[in-house]
Amino acid sequence: MALGNDHILTDEIHPIDIVETLAEHRAWEFDRMGDDQIAMAVEGQWRSYSVTLAWSGGDETLRLICTYEMEPPEARMPELMAVLNQANDLIWGGAFTYWEAQRLMVWRYGLLLSGGQVAAPEQIDRMMDAAIASCERFYPAFQLVAWADRSPEEAVKLAIAQAYGRA
């Protein structure tokens, strides 16, 4: 189904309105925190993710932040930073960071819409899918490094391994 055809009637719609429509379409729990921000709870395979999208008209940027709680042992922080950097090297759009003060693993992405560009619903939908997919893909690697004393290299190999064939 083309999201743009069924849900969006004008090119002048606010990006957060598009996100709200997509959240309703997917039956995601969400909270519209104002004209320029929306927060959602998205259930993944490994855990629940908090997804926030905010529009900055001055920067003409739609920013997505996807977080989940993570409290790794302090002694494993160097290895966690190493695996986080390796994961970021494998990703084309967006990046992971760790907010130590909040104890959150964070996926961030900004969609630049300079010159009055308008985001298509398909772009925003893909942006949200990519955030959840990246969190799901690298969650096991971050866990293995933090709690199973695996090396960053070993953990990333697991995250990038793809299953082929059919069961």
Helices and strands as residue ranges (DSSP letters): H 3-7, H 15-26, E 29-34, E 37-43, E 48-56, E 61-69, G 74-76, H 77-90, E 95-99, E 104-112, G 114-116, H 121-147, H 152-160
